[in-house]
Amino acid sequence: MKKKVIEWFVRLGWPAVKFVIINFGQEILKFAFESLKAQARNRSIYKMEEAMKNARNAEKAAESTDDSKEKLRYYELAKAYKETAEYQRSFLSDFLEEVETSSKEIMNTVQQKSLEIKAEDLFVLDQKEGKLKAVENQKLLEQNPNN
C-alpha cells in the first residue's frame, strides 16, 4: 500500500508540487529583484541629494565671498558636486536597466530548470524498505553549457 501511495505521489502529486515550487520560486525572485532595485534607488537618491546639497552650499559660499579666486574655487567645487549628482543619476538608470534585463533572463533560466526537474531527480523509491528517499548531492540548477 505504501509503495502505491509513493508511486501515486511521483506520478500525480509531483506535478502539483512542481507547480507550487515554480510559482513560489518566481515570487521569491521577483521580491529579491524588487528589493535590490529599491535599495539601489534609495542609496543613489541619497547620494544625489547629498551632492546637490553640497553644490548649493558651495554656490552660497561663492556668492558670499568677494575674493575672485575663492569664488572660482567654490564654483568649481559646486560644478564637481553637480557632476557627482549627475553620475549617480546616470548610474542608477543604467543599474536599474541592467537589473531588469538580468532578472528577466535569470527568472527564465530558473523557470526552465524548474520545469526540467523530475521527481526522480530528488527522490528515489527504496524498493527494499518501500520508502521514498532524498537523492543526495544533486546539482539541479547548475548551468549546462549545452542549454
C-alpha positions in Angstrom: 0.0 0.0 0.0 2.8 2.4 1.0 4.5 1.8 -2.3 1.3 2.6 -4.2 1.0 5.9 -2.4 4.5 6.8 -3.2 4.1 5.9 -6.8 0.9 7.9 -6.9 2.8 10.9 -5.5 5.6 10.6 -8.0 3.1 10.2 -10.9 0.3 12.6 -9.9 1.3 14.6 -6.8 4.7 15.7 -8.1 3.3 17.9 -10.9 1.2 19.8 -8.4 4.3 20.2 -6.1 6.4 21.3 -9.0 3.8 23.9 -10.0 3.9 25.4 -6.5 7.7 25.3 -6.4 7.9 27.1 -9.8 5.3 29.8 -8.9 6.7 30.3 -5.4 10.2 30.5 -6.7 9.1 33.1 -9.2 7.6 35.2 -6.4 10.7 34.9 -4.3 12.9 36.0 -7.2 10.6 39.0 -8.0 10.7 40.1 -4.4 14.5 39.8 -4.3 15.0 41.8 -7.5 12.4 44.5 -6.5 14.2 44.8 -3.1 17.6 45.1 -4.8 16.2 47.8 -7.1 14.6 49.7 -4.2 17.7 49.6 -2.1 19.9 50.8 -5.0 17.4 53.5 -5.8 17.3 54.8 -2.2 21.0 54.7 -1.8 21.6 56.5 -5.1 18.9 59.1 -4.4 20.5 59.8 -1.1 23.9 60.3 -2.7 22.4 62.6 -5.4 20.6 64.7 -2.8 23.8 64.9 -0.7 25.8 66.0 -3.7 23.2 68.6 -4.7 23.2 69.9 -1.1 26.9 70.3 -1.2 26.7 72.0 -4.6 24.2 74.5 -3.2 26.4 75.1 -0.2 29.5 75.7 -2.4 27.5 78.1 -4.6 26.3 80.0 -1.5 29.9 80.2 -0.3 31.0 81.5 -3.7 28.3 84.2 -3.6 29.3 85.3 -0.1 32.9 86.0 -0.9 34.5 88.9 -2.6 37.7 87.2 -3.4 37.6 86.1 -7.1 40.0 83.2 -6.5 37.8 81.9 -3.7 34.7 82.5 -5.8 36.1 80.5 -8.7 37.2 77.7 -6.4 33.7 77.4 -4.8 32.0 77.4 -8.2 34.4 74.7 -9.4 33.6 72.7 -6.3 29.8 73.2 -6.9 30.3 72.0 -10.5 32.1 68.9 -9.3 29.3 68.1 -6.9 26.7 68.6 -9.6 28.7 66.2 -11.8 28.7 63.7 -9.0 24.9 64.0 -8.7 24.5 63.5 -12.4 26.8 60.5 -12.3 24.6 59.0 -9.6 21.5 59.6 -11.7 23.1 58.0 -14.7 24.5 55.1 -12.7 21.1 54.5 -11.2 19.4 54.5 -14.5 21.9 52.1 -16.0 21.9 49.8 -13.0 18.2 49.5 -12.9 18.1 48.8 -16.6 20.7 46.1 -16.1 18.9 44.5 -13.1 15.7 44.5 -15.1 17.3 42.7 -18.1 19.3 40.3 -15.9 16.3 39.5 -13.7 14.2 38.5 -16.7 17.0 36.3 -18.0 17.6 34.7 -14.6 13.9 34.1 -14.0 13.5 32.5 -17.4 16.5 30.2 -16.7 15.2 29.3 -13.2 11.8 28.6 -14.6 13.2 26.4 -17.4 15.4 24.5 -14.9 12.5 24.1 -12.5 10.3 22.7 -15.3 13.1 20.1 -16.1 13.2 18.8 -12.6 11.7 15.3 -12.3 10.6 13.7 -9.0 13.3 11.0 -9.7 15.9 13.8 -9.6 15.0 14.5 -6.0 13.6 11.3 -4.7 14.2 7.6 -5.2 11.9 4.7 -4.1 13.8 2.3 -1.9 12.4 -1.0 -3.2 13.7 -2.9 -0.1 12.1 -0.6 2.5 9.3 0.8 0.4 10.3 4.4 1.4 10.8 7.5 -0.7 14.3 8.8 0.0 16.0 12.0 -1.0 18.7 11.8 -3.7 21.9 13.3 -2.3 24.4 15.7 -3.9 22.2 16.8 -6.8 23.2 20.0 -8.6 19.9 20.7 -10.3 20.4 24.3 -11.2 23.9 24.1 -12.5 24.5 25.9 -15.7 24.8 23.4 -18.6 26.8 24.9 -21.5 24.7 22.8 -23.9 21.5 24.6 -22.9 
